[in-house]
Structures are given as C-alpha cells and as structure tokens.
Amino acid sequence: MAGTVRALGDGVAGFEVGEPVVTLSANSGAGGYAAIFVSDAAYVASMKEVNLDPALAVAVVPNGATAYLALT
C-alpha cells in the first residue's frame, strides 16, 4: 500500500505526519483497499527522498521481498 502518514503511534520515530510512505500489510494480506491502514513501523518505508510513483512503489515492494525470500 502507498499513502501518507496520518498519525504516529507511541514510540514511533523516523516518520513525520504527511510523509509519503509505502508499506506491506504484514502476514494478513488484508487492507490494501482501505482508506486508512494501521501498520507496524517495521513494515513501512519512507518515499520522502525518492521520486517514485506510488503505483510503482506498491509493485516494487512485494516483488522485491519475494525475490529476497526466494534467494535466501
């Protein structure tokens, strides 16, 4: 999923409200079409410094993770 940070949970650092991000939905695989999604910060990557279309980002992340798992 791709979107912007709406709020930060207690103890979350390294992100800012309004920051563009991409995330995996962890093990559930659910929530990809949700208007609001709560994610564990460990699954979130910032796109603030990257000029990457959100549609491309959501394709790259799971494919990259799958390739890594297949190779290791």
C-alpha positions as CSV (number, residue, x, y, z in Angstrom):
1,M,0.0,0.0,0.0
2,A,1.1,3.6,-0.5
3,G,-0.1,6.7,1.2
4,T,0.8,9.4,3.6
5,V,1.4,9.2,7.4
6,R,-1.7,10.4,9.1
7,A,-0.6,9.9,12.7
8,L,2.2,8.2,14.7
9,G,1.7,5.7,17.5
10,D,3.5,5.9,20.8
11,G,7.2,5.3,20.5
12,V,7.3,5.6,16.7
13,A,10.3,7.6,15.4
14,G,11.7,8.3,12.0
15,F,8.5,9.3,10.3
16,E,6.5,12.6,10.1
17,V,2.8,13.3,9.6
18,G,2.2,13.9,6.0
19,E,5.2,11.9,4.8
20,P,4.7,9.7,1.8
21,V,5.2,6.0,2.6
22,V,4.8,2.5,1.2
23,T,4.1,-0.5,3.4
24,L,3.4,-4.2,3.3
25,S,0.3,-5.5,5.1
26,A,2.4,-8.0,7.1
27,N,1.1,-11.5,7.2
28,S,-2.6,-10.7,6.9
29,G,-2.6,-9.6,3.2
30,A,-5.7,-7.5,4.0
31,G,-6.3,-3.8,4.0
32,G,-4.9,-2.9,0.5
33,Y,-8.1,-1.1,-0.4
34,A,-8.7,0.6,2.9
35,A,-8.9,4.4,3.2
36,I,-6.9,4.2,6.4
37,F,-4.5,1.4,7.4
38,V,-2.6,1.0,10.6
39,S,0.8,-0.6,10.1
40,D,3.7,-1.7,12.2
41,A,6.5,0.8,11.6
42,A,8.9,-2.1,10.8
43,Y,6.9,-2.7,7.5
44,V,6.9,1.0,6.5
45,A,9.4,2.7,4.1
46,S,9.6,6.4,3.5
47,M,9.3,7.7,0.0
48,K,10.1,11.3,1.0
49,E,13.5,11.3,-0.6
50,V,12.6,9.1,-3.6
51,N,10.9,10.3,-6.7
52,L,8.8,7.2,-7.2
53,D,5.2,6.9,-8.4
54,P,3.1,5.3,-5.6
55,A,1.7,2.8,-8.1
56,L,5.2,1.6,-9.0
57,A,6.2,1.6,-5.3
58,V,3.4,-0.8,-4.4
59,A,4.6,-3.1,-7.2
60,V,8.3,-3.0,-6.3
61,V,8.0,-3.7,-2.6
62,P,6.3,-7.1,-2.6
63,N,8.2,-8.2,-5.7
64,G,11.5,-7.2,-4.0
65,A,10.5,-9.1,-0.8
66,T,9.6,-12.2,-2.8
67,A,12.8,-12.1,-4.7
68,Y,14.8,-11.8,-1.5
69,L,13.0,-14.7,0.1
70,A,13.5,-16.8,-3.0
71,L,17.2,-16.1,-3.0
72,T,17.8,-16.7,0.7
